[in-house]
Amino acid sequence: MKTISHNKVMEFKSEAINKQPLRVKGTMSELDLVGYDQVELKGMGLKMTETAREHIWKILRIHKSMDKLLADTVGEKNRDAFINTIRKAKVTDGANNAKLLFLVDHQNQILKGVVKDEIQLLGNDTFFSLAEVIIDKYGLDVTGLSLGDEGQVNINAIHRNKFWEIGNLKDETFNGGVSISNDYQGGMQLSSFLNRLVCSNGLIATKFSDTFKMTKMSPKNVHQFYSSVKNLAARDFKPVGFSEKVIKAHHTSASLREMESASKFLTTLSGVRDSGLEKWVPLLATENRFREHGVRTGKLSAAKKKNARTGTTVWELVNGMTHFATHDNGIHLNQIKRDEIQIRAGELLCKDYDMNNMVESPF
Amino acid sequence: MNKKHINLAKKAAEITIDPNLLINYDAGTHIDKIFSFEGGLPKSSNYMVTGPPGVAKSTFVLLYLAQLQQAGYKCLYVSSEMNRIDMERYFNRFPELRELDILYLQGLRKDPSDPDSAYFHPSEAFYLQMENNAYDIVSLDSIAEFIESEHYFSEQSRKAIEKQLIDKLSYFNALNHTSFLLIQQVTKSNQFFGSNRFKHVVHGMMELDYEDGENSLNRFVTFSKNRSGKTNQRLYYFFDKTGKLIVDEKRYDEDLHTDKQCTSDQEKLEKENALFGNWVTTVNGNS
């Protein structure tokens, strides 16, 4: 896991500040849905990204499936007019006309996202000034930087000089750090970042108690953010309960459902499917073994897949995902997607494993 | 009928103020910073100090008085609640308080050598002490108890006692440029004891509170009203293992810095909105 040079970090910082869309305050009543990907915001015609469209649908509480259903039933043009009518009807009720933040790329005239006002989206310059305090204070090395289309930023940084092992497990030596992000979904967030030394796999753990989410910036919240990092640093950036989770994952087989879910997630983000993923998630080999055993996995319900033990441990599955995310495997993956996979791997590690529900039977 | 023209107002230029009056009482500690923008307790000012029971109002004020005294000011603590024995416990915990002038209003006889002599009324003793000693900073602990005990002795109405106290504070503000820290309790639900008159006449309302509910370790002091300084800026304090009161100076500075960052981010947000507004005007104006 290479350290990103200070100059590169500074270049990235200025890019992140410059590329962050304008945060325009307004309400849904000031947004007119003109067409499938066309809106007027405060009288200004803008193109709309799929992400922004999804945000608007969510705020209007229109399910995604309605989109296709309406288009098939009344045609695309009428669907757009219908949804705009719903918007108008909803905003006449003050409660449905809450304050919003519109993310506008004014240079390219694009609406990139819509954020509810309860999440304060920090300017990226403010975000960096907070993140830099942490990186400088604890002498962290920046190992990953990502900038999303809507201006969301993620920084992964580790403490290189502190290592720790997991019980007596061979090859399980880690060093830790932090993953700090600024996005429209959760505001500013702090997660644990873990680097498995034997293969330099990175993992982002958002579910341990050391994580912190700051949806509004205030002295109290910033103090809690700094305190969370301080607590983490006092334990050499090893999250509470991490060792126990790794040991458990080592000794627990993944279910077919967990394996399928991991495989599907990698396919969605990378476009790689089936045999292309075998090296990391051996789903085909597993299905073949079941078939040889007389079980047709395609016919199994989700509930049964949860009870189908594979020959892969949860830890192997986690490592397969983090390896896929961290290394250059000749597959095009931007850093945002790599981060998403590392977060998903962290969630898999932290969840209650399907096989935990199996009961030893005396019969 | 001819009316005589009366003009009670004056232009600021016509009023001369001694520049020394604008130099604050300054103990040289972080507590000074919360009183005023320039730092220090303004002269001739009255501050109400409130907070729920047990939050350490008296301790906080006493220690600040001791710091001010160490800085060279003449300070008085007027105790209408605690007697000498109560105070002795304080002195054992905080030996630095032993040098403070303390006026105990309970059971104060006019002739200390005569056990049958009459008691001073609380207000009589307090105002007499003030007339005869030019104090810089005085704390009255507490207003409610002072008024109650005076009411008990003099049978004057509470309202009349309160009015007299307010008048006397103004008088001593002018006489010796004395500043007062007036301690007042609030209920557990933060309701103010007594009349609201004090709230309006004081220079500032200083509030001490627990950060995370009653008896939590972290406590803070802040101002809900302050004519000379910031409101809602918190100065955190706690008691260490030895019982020593520690003011979290580092956190105060960190919070100030965060405040600036919040303001700066809000300003940037406003600029982004103005930029969007201008852009809409330009584009729509051109089309």
Interface residues (C-beta under 8 A of the other chain):
Chain A: L22 R23 V24 K25 K42 G43 M44 V104 H106 L122 G123 D125 T126 S129 L130 M217 S218 P219 K220 V222 H223 Y226
Chain B: R234 R251 E254 D255 T258 D259 Q261 C262 S264 D265 K268 L269 E272 N273 L275 F276 G277 W279 V280 V283 N284
